[in-house]
Amino acid sequence: MIYKAILLLNRISCFSVFFYISVSEGNQNLMLQGLLGTQISSPTCTTLSTRWTPSYSSNLVGYWKLDGTIGSISNNSTISATVGTSGTSTSSGSLTYANSVASGLNQCINFNSSNTADYLNMGSSTSITDLGPATWMAWIKPNSTSAAGTIFYSSDNNSSRGWFIYLDYSSGVRINFKAVHSSTNIQLKSSGTISSGSWGHVVVTWDGSSGGCTNTPSYLCTGVHIYVNGVETSYQFAQAPSGTHDTGTAYPLYIGRDPSGAGGALKDTDIDELAIWNRVLTPTEISILYRYQKCN
């Protein structure tokens, strides 16, 4: 049995909020969900949970939980979408469903080799590919110091269209974003890292502009931001674009694959809870996404 209550409180911990509480009789799990991007004080917690799933649904264009039966993922298997279009797997046998964490997030997908034949194809709908502004989200766990490769990729072979997000490893996994231009890409690279063996919540936002990137006095792009565990990172590299960035043509959204080779095939990494919005989420919204997916 589910009990729900709608509450309007003038003030909780110095923030005005509007939220609902859902209590499931039997396991007595409590879900506190903020609406309209409002700020809510957070409990102390250490475990992940899907009892709070991505909100802001009017702009959520793709959401894949990546849940399935533990074991190998067969070639051409369906990768179900909670929001948006379902995808398919291309697998030579090294893609597997694995337990995501001790509790909460059910399963994830493990990319355990750098085999370029192993990836997910989420289709070429313009709602998930022809983006800018946009926000991308993923839970990521690097499993070794060799963890690296592409998470999201949709581009014309890194020529003049599209974008991609990939990982490289240097004392922990760092996150890279590129918006493809005909001469030089927008690029921003985090200096914040995710340690091997640890789950991290990664969010990248891009406002669709030329980025406003500079490397003096510090590396930054005013139009691109990278967040790890709900907080914007510092940056190790930033690059302003040159040439044209073309839009209007949809290319497949690949997970774990980069046909151009710039980011490489994903390897030694678990991924989970992929989501895409067609707008830039605010820092407050990103903090809420992290905290309420993370907390029981």
C-alpha positions in Angstrom: 0.0 0.0 0.0 1.3 3.5 -0.9 0.5 6.6 1.1 1.1 9.9 -0.5 0.8 13.4 0.9 1.2 16.8 -0.8 2.7 19.4 1.4 3.5 23.1 1.1 5.9 24.3 3.7 6.9 27.9 4.0 10.4 27.1 5.2 12.6 24.1 5.9 16.3 24.7 6.7 16.0 28.2 5.2 14.6 27.1 1.9 11.0 27.4 0.6 9.9 24.1 -0.9 7.0 22.2 -2.4 7.3 18.5 -2.4 5.5 15.2 -1.9 6.3 12.2 0.3 5.6 8.6 -0.6 5.8 5.9 2.0 5.6 2.3 1.0 4.0 0.2 3.7 6.0 -3.0 4.4 9.6 -1.8 3.8 8.8 1.7 5.1 11.1 3.4 2.5 10.7 7.1 2.4 11.0 9.1 -0.9 11.2 12.9 -0.7 11.0 14.4 -4.1 11.6 18.1 -4.9 9.6 19.6 -7.7 10.2 22.6 -9.9 14.0 22.5 -9.2 13.5 23.7 -5.6 16.3 23.2 -3.0 15.7 20.7 -0.2 18.0 20.0 2.7 19.7 16.6 2.3 20.1 13.8 4.9 23.5 12.1 5.4 23.6 8.9 3.3 26.0 6.6 1.5 24.0 4.2 -0.6 22.5 4.6 -4.1 18.8 4.2 -4.8 16.3 4.5 -7.7 13.6 5.6 -5.4 14.3 9.1 -6.6 14.6 9.1 -10.4 15.3 12.0 -12.7 12.6 14.7 -12.7 12.1 17.8 -14.9 10.2 15.5 -17.2 9.2 18.1 -19.7 12.8 18.4 -20.8 14.0 14.8 -20.1 14.3 13.3 -23.6 16.2 10.1 -22.8 16.5 7.9 -19.8 18.0 4.4 -19.7 18.2 2.5 -16.4 20.4 -0.3 -17.9 18.7 -3.0 -15.9 18.7 -6.6 -17.0 19.5 -10.2 -16.1 23.0 -10.7 -14.6 25.3 -12.2 -17.3 26.3 -11.7 -20.9 24.3 -9.4 -23.1 23.5 -11.1 -26.4 24.1 -9.3 -29.8 21.1 -7.3 -30.9 19.4 -7.3 -27.4 16.9 -4.5 -26.6 18.2 -1.9 -24.2 14.9 -0.6 -22.7 14.2 3.1 -22.3 12.2 4.6 -19.5 12.0 7.8 -21.5 12.7 8.2 -25.2 13.7 5.4 -27.6 15.0 1.9 -26.7 18.3 0.9 -28.1 20.1 -2.3 -29.2 23.3 -3.9 -28.2 26.1 -4.9 -30.6 28.2 -7.4 -28.6 30.8 -10.0 -29.3 30.3 -11.3 -25.7 32.2 -8.9 -23.5 29.1 -6.7 -22.6 27.5 -7.9 -19.4 24.8 -6.9 -16.9 26.3 -6.7 -13.4 25.1 -5.7 -10.0 25.3 -2.0 -9.8 25.8 -1.5 -6.1 25.1 -3.3 -2.8 21.5 -2.0 -3.0 19.3 0.4 -4.9 20.3 0.8 -8.5 19.7 -2.9 -9.5 21.9 -3.6 -12.5 24.4 -1.8 -14.6 26.3 -2.6 -17.9 29.9 -3.6 -17.7 32.2 -2.8 -20.6 35.2 -5.0 -19.8 37.3 -4.8 -22.9 38.3 -2.2 -25.5 36.7 -4.3 -28.3 35.2 -1.8 -30.8 32.5 -4.3 -31.6 30.9 -3.9 -28.2 28.6 -0.9 -27.8 25.0 0.2 -27.5 23.1 2.0 -30.3 20.3 4.2 -28.9 19.0 5.2 -32.4 19.2 8.4 -34.3 16.1 10.3 -33.1 16.8 14.1 -33.3 15.4 14.4 -29.8 18.5 12.7 -28.3 21.1 13.5 -30.9 20.5 17.0 -32.4 21.2 18.8 -29.2 22.5 22.1 -27.8 21.5 23.2 -25.3 21.7 19.9 -23.4 22.5 18.0 -20.2 23.9 14.5 -20.0 24.0 12.3 -16.9 25.6 8.9 -16.1 26.8 6.9 -13.1 30.3 5.6 -13.8 32.6 3.2 -12.0 36.1 2.7 -13.4 37.3 -0.8 -12.6 41.0 -0.3 -13.1 43.7 2.2 -14.0 43.0 1.3 -17.7 39.5 2.6 -17.5 38.8 4.9 -20.4 36.8 5.5 -23.5 33.6 7.1 -24.8 30.3 7.3 -22.8 28.0 9.3 -25.2 28.8 9.8 -28.9 26.7 11.3 -31.7 28.7 12.8 -34.5 29.6 12.6 -38.2 32.9 10.8 -37.5 34.2 13.9 -35.6 34.0 16.0 -38.8 31.8 19.0 -38.3 28.6 17.8 -36.5 27.6 16.5 -33.1 29.3 16.0 -29.7 30.8 13.3 -27.5 31.7 12.7 -23.9 34.6 10.4 -23.0 36.9 9.3 -20.1 40.6 9.2 -19.8 42.6 7.9 -16.8 45.3 9.9 -15.0 45.3 9.3 -11.2 41.6 8.6 -11.6 39.1 9.0 -14.4 38.7 12.5 -15.9 35.7 13.6 -18.0 36.1 15.2 -21.4 33.4 17.0 -23.5 33.8 17.9 -27.2 31.4 19.8 -29.5 32.5 19.0 -33.0 33.6 21.8 -35.3 35.1 21.6 -38.8 38.5 22.8 -37.8 39.0 22.8 -34.0 36.5 21.3 -31.5 35.2 22.9 -28.3 36.9 20.8 -25.6 36.7 20.9 -21.8 38.5 18.4 -19.5 37.9 18.0 -15.8 40.7 17.9 -13.3 38.3 16.3 -10.8 38.4 12.6 -10.9 36.6 9.4 -10.0 38.8 6.8 -8.3 39.1 3.2 -9.6 36.5 1.0 -7.9 34.3 3.9 -6.9 30.9 5.0 -8.3 30.7 8.6 -9.4 27.8 10.7 -10.6 28.8 12.6 -13.8 26.8 15.4 -15.4 27.8 17.6 -18.4 25.9 20.6 -19.5 26.4 22.6 -22.7 24.4 25.7 -23.7 24.8 25.1 -27.4 27.1 28.1 -27.9 30.7 28.3 -29.0 31.7 27.6 -25.4 33.4 30.8 -24.3 36.6 28.8 -23.6 39.8 30.2 -22.3 43.0 28.9 -20.7 44.0 32.1 -18.9 44.1 32.8 -16.0 42.5 29.4 -15.5 40.9 26.8 -17.7 37.1 27.3 -18.2 34.3 27.3 -20.8 31.4 29.6 -19.8 29.0 27.5 -22.0 30.2 24.1 -20.8 30.2 22.7 -17.2 31.2 19.3 -15.8 29.9 18.1 -12.4 31.1 15.1 -10.3 29.0 14.0 -7.4 26.8 17.1 -7.6 29.6 19.7 -7.6 31.2 21.4 -10.5 34.8 20.3 -10.9 37.9 22.4 -11.7 39.4 22.0 -15.1 42.6 20.7 -16.6 42.2 21.8 -20.2 39.9 24.1 -22.2 39.9 24.7 -26.0 38.0 27.3 -28.0 36.6 26.1 -31.4 37.3 27.2 -34.9 35.4 26.5 -38.1 31.7 25.6 -38.2 29.5 23.5 -36.0 26.6 22.1 -38.2 23.3 21.0 -36.8 20.1 19.5 -38.2 21.3 16.0 -39.2 20.8 13.2 -36.7 23.5 10.6 -36.2 23.1 7.5 -34.0 23.7 8.0 -30.3 26.3 5.4 -29.3 27.1 4.3 -25.8 30.7 3.0 -25.5 31.6 3.6 -29.1 33.5 6.3 -30.9 33.8 5.6 -34.7 36.3 8.4 -35.1 38.7 6.9 -32.6 39.1 10.3 -30.8 37.6 9.0 -27.5 38.2 5.3 -28.0 36.0 2.3 -27.1 34.8 2.2 -23.5 36.7 -0.4 -21.4 37.1 -1.5 -17.8 34.1 0.6 -16.8 30.6 0.1 -15.4 27.9 2.6 -16.4 24.4 3.1 -15.2 21.4 5.5 -15.2 22.0 7.3 -18.4 19.9 10.4 -19.0 19.7 13.3 -21.4 17.8 16.6 -21.2 17.3 19.1 -24.0 18.2 22.1 -21.8 20.9 23.1 -19.3 20.1 21.9 -15.8 21.0 24.4 -13.0 23.6 23.6 -10.4 20.8 23.3 -7.8 18.9 20.7 -10.0 22.1 18.8 -10.5 22.8 18.7 -6.8 19.3 17.4 -6.2 19.7 14.7 -8.9 22.9 13.5 -7.2 21.6 13.6 -3.6 18.2 11.9 -4.2 19.5 9.2 -6.5 22.2 8.6 -4.0 20.1 8.5 -0.8 17.7 5.9 0.5 
